[in-house]
């Protein structure tokens, strides 16, 4: 974690240097943990967006097919009614 040379150098700086060194060490640890957490969260969000996009695309396709089928049914019903009304 901390090498011997750094510890010797830090000891020459006095108590303020030691405190600053420890603060820096814990800050770096915190930043690494936060960065790893952020990467994991970003990967999860990308997966969610990818899944939602696929589902939305399928839903749009299904709705379009239903609309086309509904138009066909309406056209057929209209044609049948017209045929019944013709002498």
C-alpha positions, 0 to 999 in steps of 0.5 A, spaced: 500 500 500 504 505 502 512 504 500 517 504 505 521 510 501 514 514 501 513 513 509 520 515 510 519 522 506 513 523 510 516 522 517 521 528 515 515 532 514 512 532 521 505 531 524 502 535 518 505 531 513 503 525 516 496 527 516 496 530 509 499 523 507 494 519 510 488 524 508 491 523 501 491 516 501 484 515 504 482 520 498 485 516 493 481 510 496 475 513 496 476 516 489 477 509 486 471 506 490 467 511 487 469 510 480 468 503 480 461 504 483 460 509 477 462 504 472 458 499 475 452 503 475 453 506 468 454 499 465 447 497 469 444 503 466 446 502 459 443 495 459 437 497 462 436 502 456 438 497 451 433 492 454 428 498 454 429 500 447 428 493 444 422 492 448 419 499 445 421 497 438 417 491 439 411 494 441 411 499 436 412 494 431 406 490 434 402 497 434 403 498 427 401 491 425 394 492 429 393 498 426 394 495 419 389 489 421 384 494 424 384 498 417 383 491 413 377 489 418 374 496 417 375 495 410 372 488 409 366 490 414 365 496 409 365 492 403 360 487 406 355 492 408 356 495 401 355 489 398 349 487 402 346 494 400 346 493 392 340 490 389 
